[in-house]
Amino acid sequence: MTEYSPYRPDTAPQGAPQQERLVFVDPADRHGREFHIDTQAVRPVMGADSPEVNAAVEAAYREAEQNRNEAAARTAEHGSTDAELAQAIDWNAQAIEATREYAEANGL
Amino acid sequence: MTLWSKTLKLVTGVEPSTKVSVPRLRKITRRDLIRMESKIGSTVFGPVPANHRREFFCLDEHTWVWYEEWIDEATGARREMTTRYEVHPHGVLKVQDGQPYALVEGDELRNLAIATRMYREQVMKNIYRRDPITGQKLTATGTI
């Protein structure tokens, strides 16, 4: 039986709430400690401090940024929907919160 | 013995230690971080008018807070207004003291989105020393 990990949505049992989280590993942190960012870019990330994880994180960031850039381009052309703006506001808060939690635990 | 040491011995009657005691910095708290962020946040909507004090900060993963305090020129009384923006799946709700919940729309929503983006970019760079896009630590020469 596969153990359910909140960071691996693919292992969630039927009907279980899925958390869309991205595990970010700070390369400057020798202990490979993680901090977590909620994102639309869902990645089944396991463990920490490995080249595979870092590559997956970087890919997810690139994808998320690309999505945001595409949304920004659409905004410039057609104007953004209120839902897109709300999502952008939320993403900013989540990025700040994740970074803040990390700083609280590890210092600035 | 320096003049300071002599004075200290004169006052306390104790030979001052030659060791330099460095006070251990206390652990940085969430409140400290929010206070620092808010200083930057207060600037993202433009200059703060005279006699006003403004705070704007991210409270948690889904909430932003705008606090404004000012002196009413007509009465000289101190006024304040706290606005909380809550992000819900169906939109952003505005909550103000004594006012019913209101959905934020149009220019107000657009301005809020721009302000939160500016906040993220400036706070990430100036407080957390991270690239606002990638989250990577910034170094003196760039990202790592």
gemmi code that builds the backbone of each chain (N, CA, C; Angstrom):
import gemmi

chains = {
    "A": [
        ("MET", (0.840, -1.189, 0.000), (0.000, 0.000, 0.000), (0.878, 1.244, 0.000)),
        ("THR", (0.552, 2.153, -0.869), (1.350, 3.370, -0.968), (0.985, 4.329, 0.148)),
        ("GLU", (2.006, 4.803, 0.828), (1.735, 5.755, 1.901), (1.331, 7.100, 1.301)),
        ("TYR", (0.292, 7.689, 1.875), (-0.174, 8.969, 1.342), (0.700, 10.097, 1.842)),
        ("SER", (1.215, 10.845, 0.940), (1.982, 12.018, 1.311), (1.238, 13.248, 0.807)),
        ("PRO", (1.068, 14.246, 1.658), (0.376, 15.449, 1.194), (1.128, 16.153, 0.072)),
        ("TYR", (2.419, 15.818, -0.046), (3.199, 16.456, -1.090), (3.219, 15.626, -2.357)),
        ("ARG", (2.542, 14.514, -2.332), (2.452, 13.692, -3.539), (0.981, 13.462, -3.839)),
        ("PRO", (0.368, 14.401, -4.551), (-1.056, 14.284, -4.816), (-1.423, 12.983, -5.523)),
        ("ASP", (-0.467, 12.405, -6.258), (-0.769, 11.176, -6.988), (-0.985, 9.987, -6.058)),
        ("THR", (-0.555, 10.116, -4.786), (-0.730, 9.008, -3.845), (-1.981, 9.176, -2.995)),
        ("ALA", (-2.696, 10.264, -3.212), (-3.867, 10.525, -2.365), (-4.959, 9.495, -2.614)),
        ("PRO", (-5.567, 8.980, -1.538), (-6.685, 8.071, -1.735), (-7.859, 8.789, -2.398)),
        ("GLN", (-8.727, 7.998, -2.973), (-9.897, 8.586, -3.630), (-10.648, 9.495, -2.657)),
        ("GLY", (-10.912, 10.693, -3.080), (-11.722, 11.596, -2.257), (-10.928, 12.395, -1.236)),
        ("ALA", (-9.639, 12.076, -1.076), (-8.858, 12.815, -0.075), (-8.575, 14.228, -0.594)),
        ("PRO", (-8.573, 15.210, 0.319), (-8.260, 16.560, -0.142), (-6.820, 16.617, -0.636)),
        ("GLN", (-6.620, 17.197, -1.766), (-5.269, 17.250, -2.316), (-4.665, 18.612, -2.034)),
        ("GLN", (-3.449, 18.577, -1.559), (-2.762, 19.831, -1.316), (-1.849, 20.095, -2.492)),
        ("GLU", (-1.970, 21.266, -3.031), (-1.083, 21.619, -4.127), (0.061, 22.409, -3.534)),
        ("ARG", (1.166, 21.720, -3.308), (2.291, 22.392, -2.663), (3.566, 22.095, -3.428)),
        ("LEU", (4.426, 23.056, -3.359), (5.719, 22.892, -3.992), (6.776, 22.915, -2.894)),
        ("VAL", (7.634, 21.925, -2.908), (8.686, 21.882, -1.892), (9.895, 22.610, -2.448)),
        ("PHE", (10.290, 23.635, -1.751), (11.440, 24.409, -2.205), (12.619, 24.130, -1.292)),
        ("VAL", (13.727, 23.753, -1.880), (14.930, 23.484, -1.096), (15.922, 24.591, -1.378)),
        ("ASP", (16.315, 25.267, -0.323), (17.268, 26.350, -0.491), (18.652, 25.754, -0.707)),
        ("PRO", (19.255, 25.960, -1.865), (20.574, 25.364, -2.132), (21.640, 25.873, -1.170)),
        ("ALA", (21.399, 27.058, -0.574), (22.388, 27.619, 0.350), (22.298, 26.973, 1.727)),
        ("ASP", (21.238, 26.193, 1.934), (21.047, 25.577, 3.238), (21.704, 24.200, 3.243)),
        ("ARG", (22.762, 24.077, 4.011), (23.530, 22.818, 4.001), (22.716, 21.643, 4.510)),
        ("HIS", (21.723, 21.930, 5.312), (20.930, 20.842, 5.880), (19.800, 20.401, 4.966)),
        ("GLY", (19.690, 21.050, 3.847), (18.664, 20.651, 2.893), (17.258, 20.833, 3.420)),
        ("ARG", (17.088, 21.779, 4.334), (15.753, 21.984, 4.890), (14.825, 22.543, 3.813)),
        ("GLU", (13.584, 22.244, 3.996), (12.618, 22.598, 2.969), (11.744, 23.748, 3.449)),
        ("PHE", (11.222, 24.510, 2.521), (10.034, 25.265, 2.842), (9.052, 25.076, 1.718)),
        ("HIS", (7.825, 25.313, 1.997), (6.770, 24.867, 1.097), (6.003, 26.041, 0.522)),
        ("ILE", (5.719, 25.956, -0.724), (4.965, 27.020, -1.378), (3.750, 26.404, -2.043)),
        ("ASP", (2.600, 26.916, -1.706), (1.405, 26.489, -2.422), (1.483, 27.053, -3.832)),
        ("THR", (1.179, 26.263, -4.779), (1.267, 26.740, -6.155), (0.333, 25.948, -7.035)),
        ("GLN", (0.080, 26.498, -8.169), (-0.728, 25.755, -9.136), (0.115, 24.665, -9.797)),
        ("ALA", (1.422, 24.856, -9.730), (2.301, 23.877, -10.373), (2.492, 22.684, -9.444)),
        ("VAL", (1.688, 21.671, -9.621), (1.748, 20.516, -8.727), (2.854, 19.584, -9.188)),
        ("ARG", (3.699, 19.240, -8.249), (4.798, 18.340, -8.590), (4.886, 17.239, -7.550)),
        ("PRO", (4.975, 16.022, -7.976), (5.201, 14.962, -6.993), (6.671, 14.967, -6.569)),
        ("VAL", (6.953, 15.690, -5.536), (8.339, 15.849, -5.096), (8.560, 15.041, -3.821)),
        ("MET", (9.591, 14.241, -3.796), (9.912, 13.460, -2.597), (11.308, 13.810, -2.122)),
        ("GLY", (11.510, 13.700, -0.810), (12.830, 13.906, -0.251), (13.273, 15.346, -0.400)),
        ("ALA", (14.525, 15.538, -0.195), (15.049, 16.892, -0.308), (16.533, 16.815, -0.613)),
        ("ASP", (17.061, 17.922, -1.065), (18.493, 18.038, -1.228), (19.067, 17.057, -2.249)),
        ("SER", (18.356, 16.823, -3.300), (18.911, 15.983, -4.358), (18.811, 16.750, -5.667)),
        ("PRO", (19.665, 16.433, -6.620), (19.613, 17.156, -7.902), (18.257, 17.009, -8.576)),
        ("GLU", (17.636, 15.827, -8.385), (16.331, 15.608, -9.022), (15.282, 16.556, -8.445)),
        ("VAL", (15.323, 16.676, -7.098), (14.356, 17.551, -6.440), (14.578, 18.997, -6.885)),
        ("ASN", (15.844, 19.413, -6.847), (16.129, 20.792, -7.229), (15.726, 21.058, -8.670)),
        ("ALA", (15.976, 20.083, -9.520), (15.602, 20.256, -10.927), (14.088, 20.357, -11.052)),
        ("ALA", (13.374, 19.520, -10.274), (11.905, 19.552, -10.328), (11.374, 20.880, -9.818)),
        ("VAL", (12.004, 21.370, -8.739), (11.578, 22.654, -8.174), (11.811, 23.780, -9.178)),
        ("GLU", (12.996, 23.768, -9.762), (13.299, 24.830, -10.725), (12.359, 24.764, -11.917)),
        ("ALA", (12.064, 23.546, -12.350), (11.143, 23.387, -13.487), (9.755, 23.908, -13.118)),
        ("ALA", (9.345, 23.600, -11.885), (8.019, 24.051, -11.441), (7.967, 25.563, -11.351)),
        ("TYR", (9.054, 26.150, -10.845), (9.105, 27.605, -10.778), (9.013, 28.209, -12.176)),
        ("ARG", (9.781, 27.605, -13.093), (9.770, 28.132, -14.466), (8.370, 28.045, -15.054)),
        ("GLU", (7.731, 26.905, -14.788), (6.390, 26.703, -15.320), (5.414, 27.715, -14.718)),
        ("ALA", (5.521, 27.891, -13.389), (4.626, 28.842, -12.720), (4.863, 30.250, -13.249)),
        ("GLU", (6.138, 30.598, -13.428), (6.453, 31.926, -13.916), (5.957, 32.101, -15.346)),
        ("GLN", (6.108, 31.039, -16.140), (5.626, 31.104, -17.517), (4.113, 31.313, -17.537)),
        ("ASN", (3.417, 30.600, -16.641), (1.971, 30.770, -16.552), (1.608, 32.206, -16.193)),
        ("ARG", (2.381, 32.749, -15.244), (2.090, 34.123, -14.832), (2.373, 35.105, -15.970)),
        ("ASN", (3.495, 34.839, -16.683), (3.830, 35.738, -17.793), (2.762, 35.674, -18.876)),
        ("GLU", (2.275, 34.460, -19.137), (1.229, 34.325, -20.151), (-0.036, 35.054, -19.705)),
        ("ALA", (-0.336, 34.927, -18.412), (-1.518, 35.625, -17.876), (-1.333, 37.138, -17.989)),
        ("ALA", (-0.084, 37.594, -17.720), (0.198, 39.030, -17.814), (0.040, 39.509, -19.254)),
        ("ALA", (0.497, 38.648, -20.191), (0.373, 39.013, -21.608), (-1.102, 39.099, -22.009)),
        ("ARG", (-1.889, 38.139, -21.513), (-3.331, 38.165, -21.816), (-3.966, 39.423, -21.234)),
        ("THR", (-3.482, 39.786, -20.034), (-4.012, 40.978, -19.386), (-3.750, 42.210, -20.250)),
        ("ALA", (-2.510, 42.264, -20.749), (-2.140, 43.417, -21.563), (-3.020, 43.495, -22.807)),
        ("GLU", (-3.355, 42.331, -23.363), (-4.140, 42.335, -24.601), (-5.630, 42.533, -24.341)),
        ("HIS", (-6.129, 41.781, -23.410), (-7.586, 41.747, -23.259), (-8.072, 42.231, -21.895)),
        ("GLY", (-7.151, 42.499, -21.004), (-7.584, 42.828, -19.641), (-7.748, 41.534, -18.868)),
        ("SER", (-7.331, 41.567, -17.622), (-7.379, 40.354, -16.822), (-8.752, 40.189, -16.175)),
        ("THR", (-9.118, 38.946, -15.985), (-10.390, 38.718, -15.297), (-10.179, 38.920, -13.804)),
        ("ASP", (-11.265, 39.151, -13.107), (-11.164, 39.327, -11.662), (-10.604, 38.076, -10.999)),
        ("ALA", (-10.953, 36.915, -11.549), (-10.456, 35.659, -10.968), (-8.942, 35.571, -11.104)),
        ("GLU", (-8.419, 36.000, -12.250), (-6.967, 35.963, -12.452), (-6.263, 36.932, -11.506)),
        ("LEU", (-6.868, 38.100, -11.334), (-6.264, 39.081, -10.416), (-6.273, 38.554, -8.983)),
        ("ALA", (-7.393, 37.948, -8.591), (-7.485, 37.389, -7.235), (-6.439, 36.305, -7.040)),
        ("GLN", (-6.248, 35.500, -8.080), (-5.256, 34.416, -8.004), (-3.842, 34.999, -7.857)),
        ("ALA", (-3.582, 36.080, -8.589), (-2.259, 36.722, -8.507), (-2.031, 37.287, -7.105)),
        ("ILE", (-3.061, 37.890, -6.538), (-2.952, 38.454, -5.178), (-2.669, 37.333, -4.179)),
        ("ASP", (-3.347, 36.228, -4.367), (-3.170, 35.089, -3.471), (-1.766, 34.496, -3.614)),
        ("TRP", (-1.302, 34.404, -4.836), (0.027, 33.828, -5.059), (1.083, 34.684, -4.370)),
        ("ASN", (0.937, 35.997, -4.459), (1.899, 36.894, -3.798), (1.913, 36.644, -2.292)),
        ("ALA", (0.728, 36.484, -1.716), (0.642, 36.241, -0.268), (1.276, 34.901, 0.094)),
        ("GLN", (1.038, 33.892, -0.719), (1.591, 32.574, -0.411), (3.117, 32.558, -0.509)),
        ("ALA", (3.636, 33.269, -1.503), (5.100, 33.335, -1.647), (5.717, 34.045, -0.442)),
        ("ILE", (5.080, 35.135, -0.015), (5.587, 35.875, 1.147), (5.502, 35.007, 2.400)),
        ("GLU", (4.380, 34.370, 2.586), (4.163, 33.568, 3.795), (5.185, 32.431, 3.890)),
        ("ALA", (5.425, 31.767, 2.769), (6.390, 30.659, 2.773), (7.793, 31.170, 3.100)),
        ("THR", (8.147, 32.303, 2.518), (9.476, 32.863, 2.766), (9.591, 33.328, 4.213)),
        ("ARG", (8.518, 33.890, 4.718), (8.497, 34.369, 6.100), (8.664, 33.195, 7.081)),
        ("GLU", (7.957, 32.128, 6.817), (8.066, 30.949, 7.693), (9.503, 30.426, 7.705)),
        ("TYR", (10.107, 30.432, 6.536), (11.482, 29.947, 6.433), (12.424, 30.857, 7.218)),
        ("ALA", (12.226, 32.185, 7.070), (13.083, 33.143, 7.778), (12.883, 33.039, 9.288)),
        ("GLU", (11.649, 32.770, 9.684), (11.346, 32.648, 11.114), (12.097, 31.455, 11.706)),
        ("ALA", (12.170, 30.393, 10.940), (12.812, 29.171, 11.432), (14.331, 29.240, 11.326)),
        ("ASN", (14.818, 29.896, 10.291), (16.256, 29.849, 10.019), (16.976, 31.176, 10.109)),
        ("GLY", (16.218, 32.241, 10.357), (16.835, 33.568, 10.409), (16.913, 34.185, 9.032)),
        ("LEU", (17.207, 35.474, 9.024), (17.273, 36.177, 7.737), (18.614, 35.940, 7.061)),
    ],
    "B": [
        ("MET", (44.155, 50.564, 31.963), (42.703, 50.656, 32.193), (42.177, 51.954, 31.572)),
        ("THR", (41.124, 51.828, 30.825), (40.579, 53.008, 30.153), (39.815, 53.879, 31.144)),
        ("LEU", (39.520, 55.084, 30.711), (38.758, 56.000, 31.553), (37.389, 55.400, 31.868)),
        ("TRP", (36.805, 54.739, 30.837), (35.490, 54.121, 31.014), (35.540, 53.029, 32.080)),
        ("SER", (36.607, 52.194, 32.010), (36.752, 51.103, 32.965), (36.945, 51.647, 34.382)),
        ("LYS", (37.752, 52.706, 34.455), (37.996, 53.307, 35.768), (36.696, 53.851, 36.350)),
        ("THR", (35.931, 54.524, 35.504), (34.657, 55.100, 35.948), (33.727, 53.996, 36.407)),
        ("LEU", (33.693, 52.915, 35.606), (32.799, 51.804, 35.924), (33.179, 51.181, 37.263)),
        ("LYS", (34.487, 51.033, 37.489), (34.951, 50.448, 38.747), (34.607, 51.376, 39.910)),
        ("LEU", (34.730, 52.687, 39.652), (34.427, 53.672, 40.688), (32.947, 53.606, 41.078)),
        ("VAL", (32.109, 53.442, 40.070), (30.669, 53.449, 40.322), (30.207, 52.134, 40.924)),
        ("THR", (30.711, 51.016, 40.364), (30.180, 49.715, 40.789), (31.034, 49.054, 41.862)),
        ("GLY", (32.295, 49.475, 41.945), (33.190, 48.851, 42.905), (33.686, 47.498, 42.449)),
        ("VAL", (33.434, 47.162, 41.220), (33.826, 45.851, 40.686), (34.742, 46.054, 39.493)),
        ("GLU", (35.774, 45.214, 39.442), (36.686, 45.279, 38.302), (35.934, 44.845, 37.050)),
        ("PRO", (35.857, 45.723, 36.052), (35.115, 45.309, 34.860), (35.799, 44.158, 34.139)),
        ("SER", (35.001, 43.281, 33.597), (35.534, 42.137, 32.875), (36.212, 42.613, 31.609)),
        ("THR", (37.287, 41.939, 31.277), (37.969, 42.302, 30.044), (37.320, 41.643, 28.833)),
        ("LYS", (36.460, 40.657, 29.124), (35.807, 39.982, 28.005), (34.707, 40.864, 27.431)),
        ("VAL", (34.618, 40.864, 26.147), (33.539, 41.598, 25.494), (32.335, 40.669, 25.400)),
        ("SER", (31.266, 41.063, 26.053), (30.088, 40.192, 25.981), (29.183, 40.666, 24.849)),
        ("VAL", (29.005, 39.791, 23.912), (28.134, 40.109, 22.783), (26.741, 39.571, 23.109)),
        ("PRO", (25.775, 40.476, 23.235), (24.441, 39.972, 23.548), (23.925, 39.065, 22.448)),
        ("ARG", (23.383, 37.949, 22.853), (22.855, 37.010, 21.875), (21.603, 37.639, 21.249)),
        ("LEU", (21.625, 37.690, 19.943), (20.477, 38.269, 19.262), (19.277, 37.362, 19.458)),
        ("ARG", (18.150, 37.983, 19.816), (16.971, 37.153, 20.019), (16.451, 36.659, 18.673)),
        ("LYS", (15.752, 35.562, 18.754), (15.220, 34.937, 17.545), (14.229, 35.895, 16.879)),
        ("ILE", (14.340, 35.986, 15.591), (13.431, 36.898, 14.886), (12.036, 36.277, 14.855)),
        ("THR", (11.068, 37.101, 15.129), (9.706, 36.585, 15.206), (8.899, 37.001, 13.983)),
        ("ARG", (7.771, 36.352, 13.867), (6.845, 36.674, 12.785), (6.428, 38.152, 12.858)),
        ("ARG", (6.207, 38.616, 14.094), (5.820, 40.005, 14.284), (6.916, 40.957, 13.781)),
        ("ASP", (8.178, 40.616, 14.079), (9.299, 41.439, 13.602), (9.292, 41.517, 12.081)),
        ("LEU", (9.091, 40.351, 11.477), (9.143, 40.297, 10.018), (8.009, 41.115, 9.407)),
        ("ILE", (6.824, 40.974, 9.974), (5.679, 41.725, 9.446), (5.907, 43.223, 9.615)),
        ("ARG", (6.486, 43.603, 10.748), (6.749, 45.026, 10.980), (7.712, 45.564, 9.913)),
        ("MET", (8.742, 44.769, 9.604), (9.703, 45.206, 8.588), (9.029, 45.273, 7.219)),
        ("GLU", (8.247, 44.245, 6.925), (7.549, 44.214, 5.630), (6.622, 45.411, 5.487)),
        ("SER", (5.942, 45.737, 6.582), (4.941, 46.792, 6.526), (5.555, 48.156, 6.208)),
        ("LYS", (6.804, 48.354, 6.612), (7.466, 49.620, 6.283), (7.579, 49.767, 4.770)),
        ("ILE", (7.890, 48.661, 4.114), (7.946, 48.684, 2.651), (6.529, 48.771, 2.100)),
        ("GLY", (5.628, 48.001, 2.703), (4.241, 47.977, 2.229), (3.581, 49.341, 2.260)),
        ("SER", (3.971, 50.167, 3.214), (3.318, 51.475, 3.335), (3.627, 52.371, 2.147)),
        ("THR", (4.621, 52.005, 1.350), (5.023, 52.872, 0.240), (4.443, 52.439, -1.106)),
        ("VAL", (3.857, 51.247, -1.173), (3.482, 50.730, -2.492), (2.248, 51.410, -3.089)),
        ("PHE", (1.510, 52.135, -2.285), (0.367, 52.866, -2.837), (0.721, 54.332, -3.108)),
        ("GLY", (1.995, 54.652, -3.050), (2.414, 56.022, -3.299), (2.719, 56.743, -1.999)),
        ("PRO", (3.053, 58.042, -2.114), (3.465, 58.790, -0.920), (2.351, 58.846, 0.128)),
        ("VAL", (2.753, 58.756, 1.367), (1.785, 58.851, 2.464), (1.546, 60.333, 2.746)),
        ("PRO", (0.285, 60.794, 2.728), (0.014, 62.218, 2.964), (0.499, 62.661, 4.352)),
        ("ALA", (0.709, 63.964, 4.484), (1.123, 64.510, 5.781), (0.054, 64.183, 6.829)),
        ("ASN", (0.479, 63.978, 8.036), (-0.420, 63.651, 9.153), (-1.096, 62.292, 9.013)),
        ("HIS", (-0.577, 61.465, 8.108), (-1.116, 60.112, 7.957), (-0.052, 59.097, 8.380)),
        ("ARG", (-0.508, 57.992, 8.874), (0.388, 56.850, 9.104), (-0.260, 55.662, 8.403)),
        ("ARG", (0.529, 54.954, 7.649), (-0.031, 53.847, 6.868), (0.731, 52.556, 7.119)),
        ("GLU", (-0.011, 51.489, 7.188), (0.587, 50.149, 7.259), (-0.084, 49.319, 6.172)),
        ("PHE", (0.686, 48.577, 5.454), (0.105, 47.630, 4.494), (0.972, 46.388, 4.540)),
        ("PHE", (0.343, 45.266, 4.813), (1.146, 44.054, 4.943), (0.320, 42.810, 4.643)),
        ("CYS", (1.057, 41.754, 4.360), (0.453, 40.441, 4.148), (0.327, 39.797, 5.529)),
        ("LEU", (-0.897, 39.498, 5.922), (-1.110, 38.925, 7.260), (-0.868, 37.419, 7.270)),
        ("ASP", (-1.408, 36.737, 6.274), (-1.192, 35.293, 6.158), (-1.361, 34.883, 4.697)),
        ("GLU", (-1.512, 33.608, 4.453), (-1.526, 33.107, 3.074), (-2.661, 33.682, 2.220)),
        ("HIS", (-3.716, 34.159, 2.862), (-4.861, 34.621, 2.070), (-5.384, 35.992, 2.512)),
        ("THR", (-4.623, 36.713, 3.325), (-5.144, 37.968, 3.869), (-4.122, 39.100, 3.773)),
        ("TRP", (-4.604, 40.241, 3.324), (-3.796, 41.463, 3.285), (-4.478, 42.509, 4.158)),
        ("VAL", (-3.685, 43.341, 4.812), (-4.247, 44.348, 5.713), (-3.712, 45.731, 5.354)),
        ("TRP", (-4.633, 46.684, 5.288), (-4.275, 48.096, 5.069), (-4.805, 48.864, 6.273)),
        ("TYR", (-3.891, 49.524, 6.978), (-4.276, 50.338, 8.128), (-3.875, 51.775, 7.842)),
        ("GLU", (-4.782, 52.691, 8.029), (-4.485, 54.106, 7.793), (-4.937, 54.894, 9.018)),
        ("GLU", (-4.068, 55.782, 9.466), (-4.382, 56.612, 10.634), (-4.072, 58.063, 10.259)),
        ("TRP", (-4.953, 58.983, 10.592), (-4.726, 60.363, 10.223), (-5.435, 61.315, 11.199)),
        ("ILE", (-5.064, 62.586, 11.097), (-5.698, 63.606, 11.928), (-6.737, 64.329, 11.075)),
        ("ASP", (-7.943, 64.353, 11.543), (-9.019, 65.051, 10.844), (-8.783, 66.549, 10.990)),
        ("GLU", (-8.537, 67.201, 9.844), (-8.189, 68.633, 9.907), (-9.329, 69.476, 10.479)),
        ("ALA", (-10.551, 69.058, 10.206), (-11.704, 69.857, 10.658), (-11.868, 69.796, 12.177)),
        ("THR", (-11.686, 68.616, 12.729), (-11.962, 68.456, 14.158), (-10.702, 68.272, 14.995)),
        ("GLY", (-9.602, 67.951, 14.327), (-8.363, 67.682, 15.058), (-8.355, 66.316, 15.697)),
        ("ALA", (-9.402, 65.529, 15.443), (-9.493, 64.202, 16.054), (-8.680, 63.179, 15.253)),
        ("ARG", (-8.213, 62.175, 15.953), (-7.469, 61.108, 15.283), (-8.457, 60.112, 14.683)),
        ("ARG", (-8.240, 59.802, 13.448), (-9.112, 58.831, 12.760), (-8.275, 57.637, 12.340)),
        ("GLU", (-8.925, 56.517, 12.191), (-8.209, 55.328, 11.708), (-9.162, 54.440, 10.930)),
        ("MET", (-8.599, 53.700, 10.009), (-9.400, 52.789, 9.205), (-8.585, 51.530, 8.936)),
        ("THR", (-9.154, 50.404, 9.263), (-8.485, 49.136, 8.961), (-9.278, 48.417, 7.880)),
        ("THR", (-8.597, 48.073, 6.826), (-9.228, 47.332, 5.728), (-8.531, 45.988, 5.597)),
        ("ARG", (-9.327, 44.945, 5.597), (-8.762, 43.595, 5.448), (-9.230, 43.031, 4.109)),
        ("TYR", (-8.296, 42.553, 3.317), (-8.648, 41.926, 2.043), (-8.458, 40.422, 2.183)),
        ("GLU", (-9.526, 39.692, 2.006), (-9.464, 38.230, 2.128), (-9.643, 37.614, 0.746)),
        ("VAL", (-8.705, 36.749, 0.379), (-8.807, 36.101, -0.932), (-9.562, 34.792, -0.773)),
        ("HIS", (-10.677, 34.704, -1.477), (-11.503, 33.494, -1.472), (-11.515, 32.918, -2.878)),
        ("PRO", (-11.941, 31.664, -3.014), (-11.939, 31.061, -4.352), (-12.762, 31.847, -5.372)),
        ("HIS", (-13.791, 32.541, -4.918), (-14.646, 33.248, -5.865), (-14.297, 34.730, -5.977)),
        ("GLY", (-13.246, 35.177, -5.321), (-12.841, 36.572, -5.448), (-12.233, 37.112, -4.172)),
        ("VAL", (-12.007, 38.432, -4.166), (-11.391, 39.080, -3.008), (-12.467, 39.864, -2.265)),
        ("LEU", (-12.578, 39.587, -0.980), (-13.559, 40.289, -0.152), (-12.869, 41.380, 0.651)),
        ("LYS", (-13.548, 42.521, 0.735), (-13.013, 43.640, 1.528), (-13.826, 43.743, 2.814)),
        ("VAL", (-13.120, 43.813, 3.921), (-13.791, 43.932, 5.214), (-13.289, 45.195, 5.890)),
        ("GLN", (-14.201, 46.095, 6.225), (-13.821, 47.327, 6.929), (-14.636, 47.440, 8.202)),
        ("ASP", (-14.099, 48.197, 9.147), (-14.781, 48.368, 10.427), (-16.227, 48.813, 10.205)),
        ("GLY", (-17.140, 48.084, 10.722), (-18.533, 48.503, 10.693), (-19.198, 48.457, 9.336)),
        ("GLN", (-18.505, 47.906, 8.337), (-19.074, 47.847, 6.989), (-19.363, 46.388, 6.620)),
        ("PRO", (-20.361, 46.175, 5.771), (-20.601, 44.805, 5.326), (-19.482, 44.348, 4.374)),
        ("TYR", (-19.325, 43.052, 4.244), (-18.340, 42.509, 3.303), (-18.652, 43.029, 1.897)),
        ("ALA", (-17.625, 43.342, 1.151), (-17.837, 43.789, -0.231), (-16.847, 43.084, -1.138)),
        ("LEU", (-17.288, 42.706, -2.318), (-16.396, 42.077, -3.293), (-15.579, 43.180, -3.966)),
        ("VAL", (-14.272, 42.989, -4.028), (-13.413, 43.996, -4.654), (-13.411, 43.759, -6.160)),
        ("GLU", (-13.664, 44.800, -6.909), (-13.781, 44.658, -8.359), (-13.090, 45.825, -9.068)),
        ("GLY", (-12.974, 45.672, -10.387), (-12.530, 46.774, -11.244), (-11.176, 47.348, -10.886)),
        ("ASP", (-11.093, 48.678, -10.909), (-9.807, 49.348, -10.680), (-9.241, 49.047, -9.293)),
        ("GLU", (-10.117, 48.943, -8.325), (-9.641, 48.682, -6.963), (-8.930, 47.322, -6.901)),
        ("LEU", (-9.507, 46.341, -7.580), (-8.893, 45.011, -7.589), (-7.571, 45.040, -8.355)),
        ("ARG", (-7.587, 45.762, -9.464), (-6.363, 45.860, -10.278), (-5.259, 46.551, -9.470)),
        ("ASN", (-5.603, 47.636, -8.790), (-4.597, 48.353, -7.987), (-4.073, 47.481, -6.845)),
        ("LEU", (-4.971, 46.709, -6.257), (-4.550, 45.819, -5.173), (-3.585, 44.749, -5.700)),
        ("ALA", (-3.895, 44.218, -6.881), (-3.017, 43.196, -7.483), (-1.637, 43.774, -7.755)),
        ("ILE", (-1.603, 44.990, -8.282), (-0.306, 45.640, -8.557), (0.443, 45.883, -7.252)),
        ("ALA", (-0.293, 46.352, -6.237), (0.348, 46.651, -4.948), (0.930, 45.390, -4.313)),
        ("THR", (0.191, 44.280, -4.392), (0.706, 43.046, -3.766), (1.915, 42.509, -4.523)),
        ("ARG", (1.911, 42.717, -5.831), (3.076, 42.269, -6.611), (4.301, 43.118, -6.255)),
        ("MET", (4.099, 44.447, -6.163), (5.209, 45.331, -5.785), (5.716, 44.966, -4.384)),
        ("TYR", (4.772, 44.682, -3.509), (5.117, 44.299, -2.134), (6.000, 43.050, -2.152)),
        ("ARG", (5.541, 42.039, -2.899), (6.309, 40.784, -2.952), (7.708, 41.037, -3.494)),
        ("GLU", (7.789, 41.779, -4.596), (9.088, 42.005, -5.219), (10.026, 42.759, -4.276)),
        ("GLN", (9.518, 43.807, -3.641), (10.386, 44.634, -2.801), (10.741, 43.949, -1.483)),
        ("VAL", (9.764, 43.260, -0.915), (10.018, 42.576, 0.356), (10.986, 41.408, 0.149)),
        ("MET", (10.784, 40.653, -0.925), (11.673, 39.515, -1.184), (13.108, 39.992, -1.382)),
        ("LYS", (13.265, 41.097, -2.112), (14.614, 41.583, -2.399), (15.244, 42.256, -1.189)),
        ("ASN", (14.477, 43.121, -0.529), (15.080, 44.000, 0.486), (15.071, 43.434, 1.897)),
        ("ILE", (14.198, 42.496, 2.180), (14.191, 41.921, 3.528), (14.741, 40.497, 3.510)),
        ("TYR", (14.225, 39.692, 2.595), (14.629, 38.281, 2.607), (15.817, 37.987, 1.686)),
        ("ARG", (16.219, 38.993, 0.913), (17.366, 38.828, 0.014), (17.183, 37.624, -0.904)),
        ("ARG", (16.007, 37.544, -1.472), (15.711, 36.449, -2.393), (15.216, 37.011, -3.716)),
        ("ASP", (15.460, 36.238, -4.745), (14.932, 36.604, -6.048), (13.413, 36.471, -5.987)),
        ("PRO", (12.661, 37.542, -6.297), (11.202, 37.462, -6.157), (10.551, 36.459, -7.109)),
        ("ILE", (11.232, 36.119, -8.172), (10.643, 35.191, -9.138), (10.977, 33.742, -8.787)),
        ("THR", (12.250, 33.486, -8.523), (12.658, 32.095, -8.304), (12.677, 31.700, -6.832)),
        ("GLY", (12.747, 32.673, -5.934), (12.855, 32.363, -4.511), (14.277, 32.029, -4.099)),
        ("GLN", (15.205, 32.054, -5.032), (16.593, 31.720, -4.728), (17.250, 32.851, -3.939)),
        ("LYS", (18.174, 32.480, -3.039), (18.921, 33.475, -2.274), (19.718, 34.371, -3.212)),
        ("LEU", (19.706, 35.654, -2.930), (20.507, 36.572, -3.715), (21.887, 36.695, -3.078)),
        ("THR", (22.877, 36.800, -3.926), (24.216, 37.055, -3.416), (24.613, 38.437, -3.888)),
        ("ALA", (25.811, 38.851, -3.477), (26.267, 40.192, -3.856), (26.366, 40.326, -5.368)),
        ("THR", (26.611, 39.184, -6.045), (26.827, 39.268, -7.492), (25.623, 38.766, -8.279)),
        ("GLY", (24.614, 38.289, -7.582), (23.442, 37.790, -8.303), (22.851, 36.614, -7.584)),
        ("THR", (22.087, 35.794, -8.297), (21.460, 34.650, -7.661), (22.410, 33.475, -7.644)),
        ("ILE", (22.132, 32.524, -6.765), (22.961, 31.324, -6.738), (22.146, 30.155, -7.248)),
    ],
}
model = gemmi.Model(1)
for chain_id, residues in chains.items():
    chain = gemmi.Chain(chain_id)
    for i, (resn, *xyz) in enumerate(residues, 1):
        res = gemmi.Residue()
        res.name, res.seqid = resn, gemmi.SeqId(i, " ")
        for name, pos in zip(("N", "CA", "C"), xyz):
            atom = gemmi.Atom()
            atom.name, atom.element = name, gemmi.Element(name[0])
            atom.pos, atom.b_iso = gemmi.Position(*pos), 0.0
            res.add_atom(atom)
        chain.add_residue(res)
    model.add_chain(chain)
structure = gemmi.Structure()
structure.add_model(model)
structure.setup_entities()
